[in-house]
Amino acid sequence: MTDTRENDPNKFNDTPNIDAPAIDMPITDPVPEPFAVKFASRVERLPPYMFGRINNLLYQKRRAGDDVIDMGMGNPSDPPEQVVIDKLMTAATDPTNHGYSKSNGIANLRREVTKKYERKYGVTLDPEHEVISCLGSKEGFSHMCLALMGPGDTAMIPSPYFPVHMYGVILASGNVVSLDVADPDLFLRNVAYTCEHMAPRPKILIVNYPHNPSSAVIEPDFFVEVVRLAKRYGFLVIHDFAYADVAFDGYKPPSFLSAKGAKDVGVEFTTMSKGYNMAGWRVGFCAGNADMIRGLGTIKGYYDYGMFQAIQIAAIVALRDTEEAVEKQSLIYQGRRDALVSGLRRLGWTVNPPKAGMFVWAEIPEPWKSAMSTMDFAMKLLEEGNVAVSPGSGFGQGGEGFLRMSLVENEQRLRQAVRQISKCLSSPPAIVKA
Ligand SMILES: Cc1ncc(COP(=O)(O)O)c(C=O)c1O
């Protein structure tokens, strides 16, 4: 290549003059900014954890040796059936069970899920395309949100809400419209109204019956109407059926999938955490619409390698052989419900006994309700009464004025909790809340 500036007298004039004063040179090294981790905006959008104050105090009290009666989390305290534990142990000694498993779950486990659906709800499912295993239903639910939602998409959710119903959508960059869950007919009317008036229309309806935290329940007709509305307005349905196996007084929680046409529009999540006492095992399922299941499978294929195979094998035994124990466990919760509800009623509280689920949803009595926030009331019960409960406000504004009391302690301790609550509330407050 020829140098076109060969005879140019200014050819070297753009060479820096090293003798010139270094006007812009810093005299000392700059003070480094303190090192900080900046989270993604999706994390910045999350509110402070509402149960943090309660959990911190609970932890401190336990460390100090206080005997706190814990009605906070819905974390079952009874063990799974011995045959299930035995199967886990033998499966764990088999060297072939320790590699990566299939992210959508082994075929025999998915087949066992379809058998339970057939037996319990008369629902026929294809185990290959219409069922997927999850690392607990919460994992499956959040990844389903990631598969379906994005910026500009809206989900209708119940109010008050189980936190992942709100934040699974938010983490997937979606928006949320929350609808009062207490009256099922009103809830459905609000779904129709929202679809009529919102543009673009909501993409998803999230439902959860028996409901956490409010314990609201529905009858099968509810899901017939949900399917009709879904087809009319073109939204998808996710039913969180976590409390499918915990019901009282002969009430049978209906499966969304037993409504005609449900598989055309949605899916249902179930779990072994509650009825089977296997919360720490992390076994859940999603069943229904094959396209939605495929979408969840795609996300899961990138994020996880499935559940430890020994757990899956033991879960098959639990589903196949321990149905009776699941029914007995419901009776245990029913006895605890009766002990707690009758105790609270004796204190003058207005409480409806739940027909299903693991919680009593109790309105805070006056004058306390008008005198302080739900959070402060829950903190008072813990601080002065050694009783931990979940303040309803932890489940959104719709839960203000209520407490969620879980039924994981035994009857005797629940009665003791009522006595401690009574003592703690013996001097009513002057009403001061703004
Ligand atoms: C309504 C609801 N959905 C899902 C879950 C999570 O269940 P899993 O243990 O299967 O993730 C819970 C647990 O408390 C729940 O209450």
The ligand as a Gaussian input file, in Angstrom:
#p B3LYP/6-31G(d) Opt

LIG

0 1
 C      -51.233000     -21.735000      48.121000
 C      -49.886000     -22.367000      48.142000
 N      -49.314000     -22.688000      46.985000
 C      -48.092000     -23.248000      46.942000
 C      -47.397000     -23.507000      48.099000
 C      -46.027000     -24.079000      47.985000
 O      -46.069000     -25.452000      47.971000
 P      -44.793000     -26.322000      47.611000
 O      -44.220000     -26.772000      48.895000
 O      -45.328000     -27.432000      46.770000
 O      -43.835000     -25.468000      46.841000
 C      -47.937000     -23.188000      49.334000
 C      -47.163000     -23.397000      50.555000
 O      -47.389000     -22.886000      51.603000
 C      -49.226000     -22.603000      49.352000
 O      -49.798000     -22.261000      50.498000

